[in-house]
């Protein structure tokens, strides 16, 4: 059965990758990465995704990975 995408599930996956101080949080009409290495992201907001279910867990994790790899 496919896991329901929730903040808890996404943040658990990010922590499992070794990023213990980062979390995805809800803003006003969008989500953004907060804490730890996310403070070094060029842009932390995830715009165009007003609902967690608009992206799969894999897409959320890939978004985070892209942002980490974009840090020089």
N, CA and C atoms as a LAMMPS dump frame, in Angstrom:
ITEM: TIMESTEP
0
ITEM: NUMBER OF ATOMS
216
ITEM: BOX BOUNDS ff ff ff
-5.0000000000000000e+02 5.0000000000000000e+02
-5.0000000000000000e+02 5.0000000000000000e+02
-5.0000000000000000e+02 5.0000000000000000e+02
ITEM: ATOMS id mol type element x y z
1 1 1 N 0.834 -1.183 0
2 1 2 C 0 0 0
3 1 3 C 0.883 1.253 0
4 2 1 N 0.5 2.235 -0.779
5 2 2 C 1.236 3.482 -0.915
6 2 3 C 1.049 4.332 0.343
7 3 1 N 2.183 4.854 0.869
8 3 2 C 2.116 5.715 2.048
9 3 3 C 1.473 7.044 1.7
10 4 1 N 0.642 7.524 2.594
11 4 2 C 0.058 8.857 2.45
12 4 3 C 1.159 9.884 2.694
13 5 1 N 1.223 10.896 1.848
14 5 2 C 2.248 11.93 1.991
15 5 3 C 1.812 12.91 3.071
16 6 1 N 2.588 12.963 4.145
17 6 2 C 2.336 13.893 5.243
18 6 3 C 3.657 14.566 5.596
19 7 1 N 3.59 15.659 6.323
20 7 2 C 4.817 16.313 6.776
21 7 3 C 5.662 15.342 7.597
22 8 1 N 5.013 14.579 8.428
23 8 2 C 5.731 13.621 9.281
24 8 3 C 6.5 12.602 8.436
25 9 1 N 5.87 12.06 7.409
26 9 2 C 6.516 11.066 6.55
27 9 3 C 7.681 11.682 5.788
28 10 1 N 7.468 12.871 5.234
29 10 2 C 8.536 13.551 4.49
30 10 3 C 9.709 13.865 5.407
31 11 1 N 9.436 14.44 6.558
32 11 2 C 10.503 14.814 7.479
33 11 3 C 11.239 13.592 8.021
34 12 1 N 10.534 12.495 8.209
35 12 2 C 11.171 11.251 8.649
36 12 3 C 12.153 10.765 7.583
37 13 1 N 11.771 10.859 6.331
38 13 2 C 12.637 10.45 5.223
39 13 3 C 13.886 11.332 5.15
40 14 1 N 13.717 12.628 5.344
41 14 2 C 14.853 13.554 5.315
42 14 3 C 15.796 13.272 6.489
43 15 1 N 15.243 12.998 7.656
44 15 2 C 16.071 12.651 8.814
45 15 3 C 16.837 11.35 8.562
46 16 1 N 16.204 10.394 7.91
47 16 2 C 16.859 9.119 7.597
48 16 3 C 18.043 9.32 6.654
49 17 1 N 18.028 10.407 5.904
50 17 2 C 19.14 10.734 5.007
51 17 3 C 20.287 11.392 5.774
52 18 1 N 20.096 11.661 7.061
53 18 2 C 21.139 12.248 7.889
54 18 3 C 20.977 13.726 8.165
55 19 1 N 19.899 14.324 7.694
56 19 2 C 19.641 15.753 7.906
57 19 3 C 18.68 15.91 9.08
58 20 1 N 19.203 15.853 10.275
59 20 2 C 18.377 15.826 11.481
60 20 3 C 17.78 17.175 11.86
61 21 1 N 18.369 18.262 11.39
62 21 2 C 17.9 19.593 11.791
63 21 3 C 17.083 20.288 10.711
64 22 1 N 16.65 19.562 9.704
65 22 2 C 15.881 20.144 8.598
66 22 3 C 14.473 19.566 8.633
67 23 1 N 13.503 20.412 8.299
68 23 2 C 12.146 19.913 8.186
69 23 3 C 11.39 20.707 7.135
70 24 1 N 10.407 20.064 6.563
71 24 2 C 9.484 20.735 5.66
72 24 3 C 8.355 21.269 6.528
73 25 1 N 8.047 22.546 6.39
74 25 2 C 6.987 23.164 7.187
75 25 3 C 6.008 23.881 6.257
76 26 1 N 4.829 24.1 6.763
77 26 2 C 3.8 24.766 5.978
78 26 3 C 3.864 26.274 6.177
79 27 1 N 3.853 27.006 5.053
80 27 2 C 3.793 28.46 5.09
81 27 3 C 2.38 28.894 4.733
82 28 1 N 2.215 30.113 4.342
83 28 2 C 0.913 30.637 3.949
84 28 3 C 0.672 30.322 2.467
85 29 1 N 0.097 29.172 2.182
86 29 2 C -0.196 28.783 0.808
87 29 3 C 0.928 28.042 0.11
88 30 1 N 1.972 27.684 0.843
89 30 2 C 3.082 26.94 0.258
90 30 3 C 3.821 26.207 1.373
91 31 1 N 4.798 25.418 0.984
92 31 2 C 5.651 24.715 1.937
93 31 3 C 7.08 25.197 1.75
94 32 1 N 7.878 25.091 2.797
95 32 2 C 9.278 25.477 2.657
96 32 3 C 10.149 24.631 3.576
97 33 1 N 11.423 24.528 3.182
98 33 2 C 12.42 23.802 3.957
99 33 3 C 12.98 24.755 5.004
100 34 1 N 13.111 24.259 6.237
101 34 2 C 13.516 25.111 7.347
102 34 3 C 14.578 24.405 8.195
103 35 1 N 15.546 25.172 8.669
104 35 2 C 16.545 24.67 9.605
105 35 3 C 17.749 24.033 8.937
106 36 1 N 18.805 23.884 9.712
107 36 2 C 20.006 23.212 9.245
108 36 3 C 20.498 23.719 7.902
109 37 1 N 20.819 22.805 7.025
110 37 2 C 21.365 23.132 5.704
111 37 3 C 20.385 23.926 4.845
112 38 1 N 19.101 23.857 5.157
113 38 2 C 18.097 24.595 4.37
114 38 3 C 18.345 26.099 4.437
115 39 1 N 19.004 26.56 5.472
116 39 2 C 19.345 27.97 5.584
117 39 3 C 20.318 28.434 4.511
118 40 1 N 20.963 27.487 3.861
119 40 2 C 21.917 27.814 2.795
120 40 3 C 21.316 27.673 1.402
121 41 1 N 20.054 27.229 1.312
122 41 2 C 19.403 27.098 0.005
123 41 3 C 19.184 28.476 -0.594
124 42 1 N 19.345 28.579 -1.901
125 42 2 C 19.081 29.841 -2.597
126 42 3 C 17.625 30.252 -2.376
127 43 1 N 16.738 29.304 -2.45
128 43 2 C 15.294 29.53 -2.244
129 43 3 C 14.76 28.335 -1.475
130 44 1 N 14.134 28.564 -0.333
131 44 2 C 13.658 27.448 0.481
132 44 3 C 12.196 27.109 0.246
133 45 1 N 11.453 28.016 -0.377
134 45 2 C 10.026 27.775 -0.605
135 45 3 C 9.767 26.806 -1.736
136 46 1 N 8.727 25.992 -1.571
137 46 2 C 8.295 25.072 -2.622
138 46 3 C 6.97 25.624 -3.132
139 47 1 N 7.051 26.459 -4.138
140 47 2 C 5.863 27.119 -4.662
141 47 3 C 5.222 26.252 -5.73
142 48 1 N 3.938 26.415 -5.933
143 48 2 C 3.229 25.604 -6.92
144 48 3 C 2.793 24.272 -6.351
145 49 1 N 3.039 24.051 -5.073
146 49 2 C 2.624 22.82 -4.405
147 49 3 C 1.85 23.172 -3.142
148 50 1 N 0.628 23.676 -3.294
149 50 2 C -0.125 24.098 -2.122
150 50 3 C -0.624 22.926 -1.268
151 51 1 N -0.562 21.718 -1.828
152 51 2 C -1.013 20.531 -1.097
153 51 3 C 0.115 19.517 -1.059
154 52 1 N 0.32 18.876 0.066
155 52 2 C 1.366 17.858 0.159
156 52 3 C 1.157 16.761 -0.873
157 53 1 N -0.101 16.395 -1.11
158 53 2 C -0.417 15.316 -2.031
159 53 3 C -0.213 15.673 -3.496
160 54 1 N 0.14 16.926 -3.784
161 54 2 C 0.371 17.303 -5.176
162 54 3 C 1.714 16.773 -5.677
163 55 1 N 2.533 16.278 -4.738
164 55 2 C 3.801 15.644 -5.094
165 55 3 C 3.902 14.329 -4.327
166 56 1 N 4.591 13.361 -4.908
167 56 2 C 4.809 12.092 -4.212
168 56 3 C 5.93 12.264 -3.191
169 57 1 N 6.07 11.3 -2.317
170 57 2 C 7.166 11.328 -1.353
171 57 3 C 8.491 11.419 -2.092
172 58 1 N 8.653 10.648 -3.14
173 58 2 C 9.894 10.662 -3.923
174 58 3 C 10.159 12.051 -4.507
175 59 1 N 9.116 12.725 -4.977
176 59 2 C 9.295 14.069 -5.535
177 59 3 C 9.724 15.074 -4.47
178 60 1 N 9.165 14.962 -3.276
179 60 2 C 9.574 15.849 -2.184
180 60 3 C 11.035 15.619 -1.84
181 61 1 N 11.43 14.355 -1.738
182 61 2 C 12.817 14.023 -1.407
183 61 3 C 13.747 14.486 -2.524
184 62 1 N 13.351 14.279 -3.767
185 62 2 C 14.168 14.731 -4.898
186 62 3 C 14.312 16.253 -4.903
187 63 1 N 13.245 16.962 -4.551
188 63 2 C 13.313 18.418 -4.457
189 63 3 C 14.377 18.82 -3.425
190 64 1 N 14.344 18.167 -2.285
191 64 2 C 15.328 18.452 -1.234
192 64 3 C 16.741 18.146 -1.717
193 65 1 N 16.932 16.999 -2.346
194 65 2 C 18.254 16.619 -2.857
195 65 3 C 18.787 17.631 -3.884
196 66 1 N 17.919 18.097 -4.772
197 66 2 C 18.325 19.096 -5.763
198 66 3 C 18.823 20.375 -5.082
199 67 1 N 18.127 20.758 -4.046
200 67 2 C 18.514 21.981 -3.334
201 67 3 C 19.856 21.793 -2.612
202 68 1 N 20.062 20.618 -2.024
203 68 2 C 21.336 20.338 -1.35
204 68 3 C 22.461 20.326 -2.373
205 69 1 N 22.242 19.704 -3.517
206 69 2 C 23.294 19.631 -4.534
207 69 3 C 23.586 21.003 -5.167
208 70 1 N 22.642 21.935 -5.052
209 70 2 C 22.823 23.274 -5.605
210 70 3 C 23.677 24.19 -4.736
211 71 1 N 24.025 23.711 -3.551
212 71 2 C 24.869 24.497 -2.647
213 71 3 C 26.315 24.292 -3.075
214 72 1 N 26.976 25.371 -3.393
215 72 2 C 28.356 25.321 -3.883
216 72 3 C 29.293 24.933 -2.855
